[in-house]
Amino acid sequence: MALKTDPFLLEVLRYAFDTIAEEITLTIVRTAYSQIVRDSLDFSTALCDAQGKTLAQGVCTPMHLGAFHDALQAMRAKVGDDIHPGDVFVMNDPYAAAGQHLPDIYVVQPIFYRDTLRGWSANLAHHSDVGGIVAGSNALGAREIWQEGLRIPVLKLIDRGRKNETLWEMIALNVRTPDMVLGDLQAQIAACEIGARGLVKLYERYGVELLEQAMADLNAYALRLAKAEISDIPDGVYRFTDHIDGIGDDPEPVVLNVAVTIEGDRAIVDWAGSSPQVEGGINSTFPFTKACAFAAIRSLMAADVPNCHGFTEAIEVRAEEGSVVRPVSPGPCGARGITGYRMIDCLFGALAQATPGKVTADGSGGSTLPTISGMHDGKLFVFCETAMGTWGASRDHDGQEGVPHIGANQSNVPIEMIENTYPLRIERYEFVRDTGGAGRMRGGMAIRREYRLLANSADLNVRSDKRAFPPHGLEGGTDGNPSSNRVIGEGRDDLLPVLLASPAPMRGGEVFSHIMPSGGGFGPAFERDPARVLKDVTLDKVSRKGAEEQYGVILDETVDGLSVNYEETRRRRAS
């Protein structure tokens, strides 16, 4: 179908929509109360048309972004015509409102121009707590969603300009950190208003007919580009199986099984054969499962495809109801993020077969989510962050370190902010030598982060992964190192599960030591340039022993420092 909007003007408007989405993002960063939102950046934003189709997304969390459409369709079906200027809607429930998990609260404002609904300004933020049996509301051991916190169907947070005081009081009473939760909600409302003003200005400048034609053309253009990108992938069915370690002291592995079918300009992602939904909080709601598939495939597209709803129409996602990737009520899903990360990694395992060289080896598997909560100086504190780490190696470069997973453009909370706000001291924050998966290109190093408790006592909850099933290498590269969780104190050195079924108690002065998984290597390790191994040793990324054992590289001490003994290296590798 030919586009009706002038292509140059369409490009201008595309970036105008993007700018509005970014203004929503920046408003939340500047006004949010909690560190999980403000510093970890665990939130997302979107500008949508009147039908709830995404026009633009902020540079936030891809695993969130592809789910806005489902959430807005559920909201529109619920509210019908009861939409008015001054309204602001709120929701979080996976089963009543197409939400993701209870800590992720959507705030959505209708945008009116000349008394007609023209669009939606939307965002969601991961709140520091929404109640439930575990502080931070990521209860890995929950057996039903009611144990995970406050369930919010589609409701009006503000009705025609007037706050719904009953709902605000209900939320405040059911969360452990009401000041932060209500403050973040206010930040989300302010951000929605910024987005609404931005779109109204575009209507005033360009008029209804031109702007709405451009909205339709932008989605059609994105679909056309996505189809062209998919057409470049050879037709076929590409399969991969991966695992989540499981929950608790005696974990049962959770299977993720994917088949990616490429048929011309269409991609089908089918999760048939994955584990049934589990009695634990790692079930992935279907909108979230779809968003993870969109993020993985979008990341392989070389063209500058607009981040709007259109490109997702070239991708069909299938999953069996009652499975870990499409649970039914009352399946718990508070910690479903770990499943999302692993789904993207699993998809990359399949897509590596279809697009050799475009996909990196496996990485650290997304964020570790530690939560430390307790009382200090007579006040309740709940610390949580999304600790990001490392990528696997690619065909062309070593794995990157200190970077987020592609599914979540998030950040580690700065040490100074943690120590200034909570009774915690960061004892170590470092890369761990000799951990990157060996290969022609080396996997990224593991990251160690240690938290010393300064309060008298606290509860520790941890969502991590990739111990029993460490990050895999590609094309002959070795696997990365597994993760580790330890609580260390006087007379205590406890190795904790990767996914705690219930919080572990900590005493004052004890240290929670977490080592993230490292990245897998790419290509055979003995094909790595010895000069690059020497540089790794010089930078303390690899030890001399590691250089010899992992890469077969022999280094000699000289007056000028270390140097490669090429003759001994050749013999070592040959043997």
C-alpha positions as CSV (number, residue, x, y, z in Angstrom):
1,M,0.0,0.0,0.0
2,A,1.4,3.4,-1.0
3,L,2.0,5.9,1.8
4,K,0.0,9.1,1.5
5,T,2.2,11.2,3.7
6,D,5.1,13.0,2.1
7,P,8.1,10.8,3.1
8,F,10.2,13.7,4.4
9,L,7.4,15.0,6.5
10,L,6.7,11.5,7.7
11,E,10.3,11.3,9.0
12,V,9.9,14.6,10.7
13,L,6.7,13.5,12.4
14,R,8.2,10.1,13.4
15,Y,10.9,11.9,15.3
16,A,8.4,14.3,16.8
17,F,6.5,11.3,18.2
18,D,9.8,9.9,19.5
19,T,10.7,13.2,21.1
20,I,7.4,13.2,22.9
21,A,8.0,9.7,24.2
22,E,11.4,10.7,25.4
23,E,10.0,13.8,27.2
24,I,7.7,11.4,29.1
25,T,10.7,9.4,30.0
26,L,12.8,12.3,31.1
27,T,9.9,13.6,33.3
28,I,9.8,10.3,35.2
29,V,13.6,10.3,35.6
30,R,13.5,13.8,37.1
31,T,10.5,13.4,39.3
32,A,10.4,9.8,40.5
33,Y,10.9,9.0,44.2
34,S,12.3,5.5,44.3
35,Q,15.7,4.4,43.1
36,I,14.3,1.4,41.3
37,V,12.6,3.9,39.0
38,R,14.9,6.9,39.1
39,D,18.3,5.2,39.1
40,S,17.7,1.7,37.9
41,L,15.4,3.0,35.1
42,D,13.0,0.2,35.5
43,F,10.1,1.9,33.7
44,S,8.9,2.5,30.2
45,T,6.9,5.1,28.2
46,A,4.8,5.1,25.1
47,L,2.8,7.5,22.9
48,C,-0.2,5.8,21.3
49,D,-2.9,6.7,18.8
50,A,-6.6,6.7,19.6
51,Q,-6.9,3.0,19.0
52,G,-4.1,2.3,21.4
53,K,-1.5,1.5,18.7
54,T,2.0,2.6,19.8
55,L,3.4,5.5,17.8
56,A,6.7,5.9,19.7
57,Q,8.5,4.5,22.7
58,G,11.0,6.0,25.2
59,V,14.5,4.5,25.3
60,C,13.5,2.3,28.3
61,T,12.8,-1.4,28.7
62,P,12.1,-3.4,25.5
63,M,10.5,-6.2,27.5
64,H,7.9,-3.7,28.6
65,L,7.4,-1.8,25.4
66,G,5.8,-4.4,23.2
67,A,3.1,-5.0,25.8
68,F,1.6,-1.5,25.8
69,H,-0.8,-2.4,22.9
70,D,-2.3,-5.4,24.8
71,A,-2.7,-3.3,28.0
72,L,-4.4,-0.5,26.1
73,Q,-6.8,-2.8,24.3
74,A,-7.8,-4.4,27.6
75,M,-8.3,-0.9,29.1
76,R,-10.4,0.3,26.2
77,A,-12.6,-2.8,26.3
78,K,-13.2,-2.2,30.0
79,V,-14.0,1.5,30.0
80,G,-15.9,1.8,26.7
81,D,-17.1,5.3,26.2
82,D,-16.4,6.4,29.8
83,I,-13.4,8.5,28.8
84,H,-13.2,12.2,29.5
85,P,-10.7,15.0,29.5
86,G,-9.0,15.0,32.9
87,D,-9.1,11.3,33.3
88,V,-6.1,9.2,34.3
89,F,-6.3,5.4,34.4
90,V,-4.3,3.0,36.5
91,M,-3.9,-0.8,36.3
92,N,-1.5,-3.6,37.0
93,D,-3.3,-6.9,37.1
94,P,-2.1,-9.6,34.6
95,Y,-5.5,-11.3,34.4
96,A,-7.9,-8.4,34.7
97,A,-6.0,-5.8,32.8
98,A,-3.4,-7.5,30.6
99,G,-0.7,-6.4,33.0
100,Q,2.8,-7.8,33.4
101,H,3.3,-8.3,37.1
102,L,1.9,-6.5,40.1
103,P,4.9,-4.1,40.7
104,D,4.6,-2.8,37.2
105,I,1.8,-0.2,37.4
106,Y,0.4,1.4,34.2
107,V,-0.7,5.0,34.3
108,V,-2.5,6.1,31.1
109,Q,-4.0,9.5,30.1
110,P,-6.4,10.0,27.2
111,I,-5.4,12.9,24.9
112,F,-8.2,15.1,23.6
113,Y,-8.1,17.7,20.8
114,R,-11.2,19.6,19.8
115,D,-13.3,17.5,22.2
116,T,-12.3,14.2,20.4
117,L,-10.1,11.4,21.7
118,R,-6.9,11.6,19.6
119,G,-4.4,9.4,21.5
120,W,-3.0,8.1,24.8
121,S,0.0,9.1,26.8
122,A,1.1,6.0,28.7
123,N,3.9,4.7,31.0
124,L,4.5,1.9,33.4
125,A,6.9,1.9,36.3
126,H,8.2,-0.9,38.6
127,H,7.2,0.2,42.1
128,S,9.4,-0.4,45.1
129,D,6.6,-2.4,46.8
130,V,2.9,-3.3,46.2
131,G,2.4,-5.5,49.2
132,G,2.3,-9.3,49.3
133,I,4.3,-11.8,51.3
134,V,7.7,-10.5,50.4
135,A,9.1,-7.0,50.6
136,G,9.5,-5.6,47.1
137,S,6.7,-7.9,45.9
138,N,8.9,-10.3,44.0
139,A,7.8,-13.4,45.9
140,L,9.6,-16.3,44.1
141,G,7.8,-18.8,46.4
142,A,4.3,-17.4,45.9
143,R,1.8,-20.1,44.9
144,E,-0.9,-17.8,43.8
145,I,-1.2,-14.2,42.6
146,W,-3.0,-13.1,45.7
147,Q,0.2,-13.6,47.7
148,E,2.1,-11.2,45.5
149,G,0.4,-7.9,46.4
150,L,-2.3,-5.4,45.5
151,R,-4.2,-6.3,42.3
152,I,-5.5,-3.2,40.5
153,P,-8.0,-3.7,37.6
154,V,-8.6,-0.9,35.2
155,L,-9.6,2.0,37.4
156,K,-9.6,5.8,37.3
157,L,-6.8,7.3,39.4
158,I,-8.1,10.7,38.5
159,D,-11.7,11.2,37.3
160,R,-12.3,14.3,35.2
161,G,-9.6,16.2,37.1
162,R,-10.5,15.0,40.6
163,K,-8.3,12.5,42.4
164,N,-10.0,9.2,43.4
165,E,-9.1,9.6,47.1
166,T,-10.5,6.2,48.0
167,L,-8.2,4.5,45.5
168,W,-5.2,6.5,46.6
169,E,-5.8,5.6,50.3
170,M,-6.3,2.0,49.3
171,I,-2.9,1.9,47.6
172,A,-1.1,3.7,50.4
173,L,-2.4,1.3,53.0
174,N,-1.4,-1.9,51.1
175,V,2.2,-1.1,50.4
176,R,5.3,-1.0,52.6
177,T,6.7,2.2,51.1
178,P,3.7,4.5,50.6
179,D,5.8,7.6,50.2
180,M,7.7,6.2,47.4
181,V,4.8,4.5,45.7
182,L,2.5,7.5,45.8
183,G,5.5,9.7,44.8
184,D,6.2,7.5,41.7
185,L,2.5,7.5,40.8
186,Q,2.6,11.3,40.8
187,A,5.7,11.3,38.6
188,Q,3.9,9.0,36.2
189,I,0.9,11.3,36.1
190,A,3.1,14.4,35.5
191,A,4.8,12.5,32.7
192,C,1.5,11.6,31.0
193,E,0.5,15.2,31.1
194,I,3.8,16.2,29.3
195,G,3.1,13.6,26.6
196,A,-0.5,14.8,26.1
197,R,0.7,18.4,25.7
198,G,3.2,17.4,23.2
199,L,0.7,15.6,21.0
200,V,-1.8,18.4,21.2
201,K,0.9,20.8,19.9
202,L,1.4,18.6,16.9
203,Y,-2.4,18.6,16.2
204,E,-2.4,22.4,16.5
205,R,0.5,22.6,14.0
206,Y,-0.4,20.0,11.4
207,G,-4.1,19.5,11.8
208,V,-6.2,16.3,12.3
209,E,-6.3,14.9,8.8
210,L,-2.6,15.2,8.1
211,L,-1.4,14.0,11.5
212,E,-3.7,11.0,11.7
213,Q,-2.8,9.9,8.1
214,A,0.8,10.1,9.2
215,M,0.1,7.9,12.2
216,A,-1.4,5.3,9.9
217,D,1.4,5.6,7.4
218,L,4.1,5.3,10.1
219,N,2.8,1.9,11.3
220,A,2.5,0.8,7.6
221,Y,6.0,1.9,6.9
222,A,7.3,0.0,10.0
223,L,5.5,-3.1,8.9
224,R,6.9,-2.9,5.4
225,L,10.5,-2.5,6.8
226,A,10.0,-5.4,9.2
227,K,8.7,-7.7,6.5
228,A,11.7,-6.8,4.3
229,E,14.1,-7.6,7.2
230,I,12.4,-11.0,7.9
231,S,12.5,-11.8,4.2
232,D,16.3,-11.7,4.4
233,I,16.3,-14.6,6.8
234,P,16.3,-18.0,5.1
235,D,13.0,-19.8,5.4
236,G,12.9,-22.6,7.9
237,V,12.2,-23.7,11.4
238,Y,14.9,-22.9,14.0
239,R,14.7,-24.5,17.4
240,F,16.4,-24.0,20.7
241,T,15.9,-25.3,24.2
242,D,17.1,-23.5,27.4
243,H,16.5,-23.8,31.1
244,I,15.9,-21.7,34.2
245,D,17.6,-23.3,37.2
246,G,14.4,-23.5,39.3
247,I,13.3,-22.2,42.7
248,G,14.5,-23.0,46.2
249,D,16.9,-25.4,47.8
250,D,15.9,-28.4,45.6
251,P,15.2,-26.7,42.3
252,E,13.4,-28.4,39.4
253,P,14.7,-27.0,36.1
254,V,12.1,-25.0,34.0
255,V,12.2,-25.8,30.3
256,L,11.9,-23.1,27.6
257,N,11.4,-24.6,24.2
258,V,11.1,-22.3,21.2
259,A,10.6,-22.9,17.4
260,V,11.1,-19.8,15.2
261,T,9.5,-20.3,11.8
262,I,10.4,-18.0,9.0
263,E,7.9,-18.0,6.1
264,G,8.7,-15.4,3.6
265,D,8.1,-12.0,5.2
266,R,6.5,-13.5,8.4
267,A,8.0,-14.8,11.6
268,I,6.2,-17.2,14.0
269,V,7.5,-17.7,17.5
270,D,6.1,-20.9,19.1
271,W,6.8,-21.8,22.7
272,A,5.1,-25.3,22.5
273,G,6.8,-27.8,24.7
274,S,7.8,-25.3,27.4
275,S,7.2,-26.3,31.0
276,P,3.7,-26.0,32.5
277,Q,3.1,-23.0,34.7
278,V,4.9,-23.4,38.0
279,E,3.8,-22.8,41.7
280,G,6.3,-20.0,41.9
281,G,6.5,-16.4,40.8
282,I,8.4,-16.8,37.5
283,N,5.4,-17.4,35.2
284,S,5.5,-15.0,32.2
285,T,2.2,-13.3,31.3
286,F,1.4,-13.6,27.7
287,P,1.7,-9.8,26.8
288,F,5.2,-10.0,28.4
289,T,6.0,-13.1,26.4
290,K,5.0,-11.4,23.2
291,A,7.0,-8.3,24.1
292,C,10.2,-10.4,24.6
293,A,9.8,-12.0,21.1
294,F,9.3,-8.5,19.6
295,A,12.5,-7.2,21.3
296,A,14.6,-10.2,20.2
297,I,13.6,-10.1,16.6
298,R,13.7,-6.3,16.4
299,S,17.2,-6.2,17.7
300,L,18.4,-8.2,14.6
301,M,16.9,-5.8,12.1
302,A,19.6,-3.7,10.3
303,A,17.1,-1.1,9.0
304,D,16.1,1.8,11.1
305,V,12.6,0.4,11.8
306,P,10.4,2.8,13.7
307,N,9.6,1.5,17.3
308,C,5.9,1.6,16.8
309,H,3.1,-1.0,16.7
310,G,3.5,-1.7,13.0
311,F,6.6,-3.8,13.0
312,T,5.1,-6.2,15.6
313,E,2.4,-7.1,13.0
314,A,4.9,-9.2,11.1
315,I,5.6,-11.4,14.1
316,E,3.1,-13.9,15.5
317,V,3.7,-15.3,19.0
318,R,2.1,-18.6,20.1
319,A,2.1,-20.3,23.5
320,E,0.0,-22.9,25.2
321,E,-2.3,-21.7,27.9
322,G,-1.3,-22.9,31.3
323,S,2.4,-22.9,30.4
324,V,5.2,-21.0,32.1
325,V,5.1,-18.5,29.2
326,R,1.3,-18.1,29.2
327,P,-0.1,-18.8,32.7
328,V,-3.7,-18.8,33.7
329,S,-5.2,-17.4,36.9
330,P,-4.2,-17.6,39.7
331,G,-0.7,-18.3,38.5
332,P,1.9,-16.1,40.3
333,C,4.2,-13.9,38.1
334,G,5.9,-11.4,40.4
335,A,9.4,-12.5,39.3
336,R,8.5,-13.1,35.7
337,G,11.4,-10.9,34.6
338,I,13.9,-13.8,34.9
339,T,11.8,-15.8,32.4
340,G,11.6,-12.9,30.0
341,Y,15.4,-12.5,29.9
342,R,15.8,-16.3,29.4
343,M,13.2,-16.3,26.6
344,I,15.2,-13.6,24.8
345,D,18.3,-15.6,25.3
346,C,16.5,-18.8,24.1
347,L,15.3,-16.9,21.0
348,F,18.8,-15.8,20.2
349,G,19.9,-19.4,20.5
350,A,17.4,-20.2,17.7
351,L,18.1,-17.1,15.6
352,A,21.9,-17.7,15.8
353,Q,21.2,-20.7,13.5
354,A,19.2,-18.5,11.1
355,T,21.5,-15.5,11.1
356,P,25.1,-16.6,11.8
357,G,27.3,-13.8,13.0
358,K,24.5,-11.5,14.0
359,V,23.9,-13.0,17.5
360,T,26.4,-12.9,20.4
361,A,27.1,-15.9,22.6
362,D,25.0,-16.1,25.8
363,G,25.4,-13.4,28.4
364,S,24.7,-12.9,32.1
365,G,21.0,-13.4,31.5
366,G,19.6,-10.0,32.5
367,S,19.4,-8.4,35.9
368,T,19.9,-9.9,39.3
369,L,17.2,-8.5,41.6
370,P,18.3,-8.4,45.2
371,T,15.9,-7.0,47.8
372,I,17.1,-6.3,51.3
373,S,14.4,-5.1,53.8
374,G,14.1,-4.5,57.5
375,M,13.9,-1.9,60.2
376,H,16.5,0.7,60.9
377,D,16.3,3.7,63.2
378,G,12.6,2.9,63.7
379,K,11.8,3.1,60.0
380,L,11.1,0.4,57.5
381,F,13.4,0.2,54.5
382,V,13.1,-1.7,51.3
383,F,16.1,-1.7,49.0
384,C,16.0,-3.3,45.6
385,E,17.8,-2.8,42.3
386,T,18.2,-4.4,38.9
387,A,21.9,-5.3,38.8
388,M,23.0,-5.7,35.2
389,G,26.2,-7.3,33.9
390,T,27.8,-8.7,30.9
391,W,27.3,-9.9,27.3
392,G,28.7,-12.9,25.5
393,A,31.3,-12.5,22.7
394,S,30.4,-11.9,19.1
395,R,32.1,-12.9,15.9
396,D,33.8,-9.5,15.7
397,H,34.5,-8.4,19.3
398,D,34.8,-9.5,22.9
399,G,31.8,-9.5,25.2
400,Q,30.9,-6.2,26.6
401,E,31.0,-5.6,30.4
402,G,29.0,-3.3,32.6
403,V,26.1,-3.2,30.2
404,P,22.4,-4.1,30.4
405,H,20.7,-7.0,28.8
406,I,19.1,-6.2,25.5
407,G,15.7,-6.8,27.0
408,A,16.0,-4.1,29.6
409,N,17.8,-0.8,29.1
410,Q,18.4,-0.4,32.9
411,S,21.2,0.5,35.2
412,N,22.8,-0.4,38.4
413,V,22.1,2.0,41.3
414,P,25.2,4.1,42.0
415,I,27.0,3.1,45.2
416,E,26.8,6.5,46.7
417,M,23.0,6.6,46.3
418,I,22.7,3.2,48.1
419,E,24.9,4.1,51.0
420,N,23.3,7.5,51.4
421,T,19.8,6.1,51.5
422,Y,19.9,2.7,53.1
423,P,21.8,1.0,56.0
424,L,24.0,-0.8,53.5
425,R,27.7,-0.4,52.5
426,I,29.0,-1.7,49.2
427,E,32.2,-3.6,50.0
428,R,33.1,-4.7,46.6
429,Y,32.0,-3.8,43.0
430,E,34.4,-5.3,40.5
431,F,35.0,-7.5,37.6
432,V,36.2,-11.0,38.4
433,R,39.4,-12.2,36.7
434,D,39.4,-15.4,34.6
435,T,35.6,-15.6,34.3
436,G,34.9,-14.6,30.7
437,G,34.1,-17.6,28.5
438,A,37.2,-18.5,26.5
439,G,37.1,-18.2,22.7
440,R,38.6,-16.5,19.7
441,M,36.6,-13.7,21.1
442,R,36.4,-13.7,24.9
443,G,33.1,-13.5,26.8
444,G,32.5,-10.5,29.1
445,M,33.8,-10.9,32.7
446,A,31.6,-11.6,35.7
447,I,30.7,-8.8,38.0
448,R,30.9,-9.1,41.8
449,R,28.8,-6.8,44.0
450,E,28.8,-7.1,47.8
451,Y,26.4,-5.5,50.2
452,R,27.2,-5.2,54.0
453,L,24.2,-4.9,56.3
454,L,24.5,-2.0,58.7
455,A,21.1,-2.5,60.4
456,N,20.7,-5.0,63.2
457,S,18.8,-7.5,60.9
458,A,17.1,-7.8,57.6
459,D,15.5,-10.2,55.1
460,L,17.3,-10.9,51.8
461,N,15.4,-11.9,48.7
462,V,17.3,-12.7,45.5
463,R,16.2,-13.3,41.9
464,S,19.2,-14.5,39.9
465,D,19.9,-17.3,37.4
466,K,22.4,-19.3,35.3
467,R,24.2,-21.5,37.8
468,A,23.2,-25.0,36.8
469,F,22.9,-23.8,33.2
470,P,25.6,-21.2,32.7
471,P,25.8,-19.0,29.6
472,H,26.6,-21.0,26.5
473,G,29.3,-20.2,24.0
474,L,28.9,-20.1,20.2
475,E,30.9,-21.8,17.4
476,G,33.3,-23.5,19.7
477,G,33.6,-20.9,22.4
478,T,33.4,-22.1,26.0
479,D,30.6,-21.4,28.4
480,G,30.7,-18.5,30.8
481,N,31.0,-18.9,34.6
482,P,27.9,-19.6,36.7
483,S,26.4,-17.2,39.2
484,S,26.9,-17.3,43.0
485,N,24.9,-16.0,45.9
486,R,26.5,-16.1,49.4
487,V,25.8,-14.7,52.8
488,I,29.1,-14.3,54.7
489,G,29.5,-13.4,58.3
490,E,31.0,-14.5,61.6
491,G,30.8,-18.3,61.5
492,R,28.7,-18.2,58.4
493,D,29.3,-18.7,54.7
494,D,26.1,-19.9,53.2
495,L,25.6,-20.6,49.5
496,L,22.1,-19.6,48.6
497,P,19.9,-20.8,45.8
498,V,19.7,-18.8,42.6
499,L,16.0,-18.2,43.2
500,L,15.0,-18.0,46.9
501,A,11.7,-19.6,47.7
502,S,11.6,-17.5,50.9
503,P,13.7,-14.6,52.1
504,A,17.0,-15.5,53.9
505,P,17.6,-13.7,57.3
506,M,20.7,-11.5,57.6
507,R,22.3,-10.3,60.8
508,G,24.0,-6.9,61.2
509,G,27.5,-6.9,59.8
510,E,27.0,-9.8,57.4
511,V,27.7,-9.5,53.7
512,F,25.6,-10.6,50.7
513,S,28.1,-11.4,48.0
514,H,26.7,-11.9,44.5
515,I,28.7,-12.9,41.4
516,M,26.8,-12.6,38.2
517,P,27.3,-15.1,35.4
518,S,29.9,-14.2,32.8
519,G,29.5,-14.2,29.0
520,G,30.2,-17.2,26.8
521,G,33.0,-17.2,24.3
522,F,32.8,-17.1,20.5
523,G,35.0,-19.5,18.4
524,P,37.8,-21.8,19.6
525,A,39.9,-20.4,22.3
526,F,43.2,-21.5,20.7
527,E,42.4,-19.3,17.7
528,R,42.6,-16.2,19.9
529,D,45.4,-13.8,18.9
530,P,48.2,-14.3,21.6
531,A,48.7,-10.5,21.6
532,R,45.1,-10.1,22.7
533,V,45.6,-12.6,25.5
534,L,48.7,-10.7,26.6
535,K,46.6,-7.5,26.7
536,D,44.0,-9.2,28.8
537,V,46.7,-10.3,31.3
538,T,48.1,-6.8,31.4
539,L,44.7,-5.4,32.2
540,D,44.1,-8.2,34.8
541,K,41.2,-9.6,33.0
542,V,43.0,-13.0,32.6
543,S,45.7,-14.4,34.9
544,R,49.0,-15.9,33.5
545,K,47.7,-19.3,34.6
546,G,44.4,-18.6,32.8
547,A,46.3,-17.5,29.7
548,E,48.1,-20.9,29.6
549,E,45.2,-23.1,30.6
550,Q,42.4,-21.5,28.7
551,Y,44.2,-20.1,25.6
552,G,47.5,-22.1,25.4
553,V,49.5,-18.8,25.5
554,I,52.8,-18.9,27.3
555,L,54.1,-15.6,28.7
556,D,57.6,-14.8,29.7
557,E,58.9,-12.2,32.2
558,T,61.2,-9.7,30.5
559,V,62.9,-6.5,31.5
560,D,60.1,-4.6,29.8
561,G,57.4,-6.7,31.4
562,L,55.5,-9.7,30.0
563,S,55.8,-10.9,26.4
564,V,54.4,-13.7,24.4
565,N,56.7,-16.7,23.9
566,Y,55.4,-17.6,20.4
567,E,57.4,-20.8,20.0
568,E,56.2,-22.3,23.3
569,T,52.7,-21.0,22.6
570,R,52.7,-22.9,19.3
571,R,53.9,-26.1,21.0
572,R,51.4,-25.8,23.8
573,R,48.5,-25.3,21.4
574,A,49.7,-28.1,19.1
575,S,49.8,-30.5,22.1
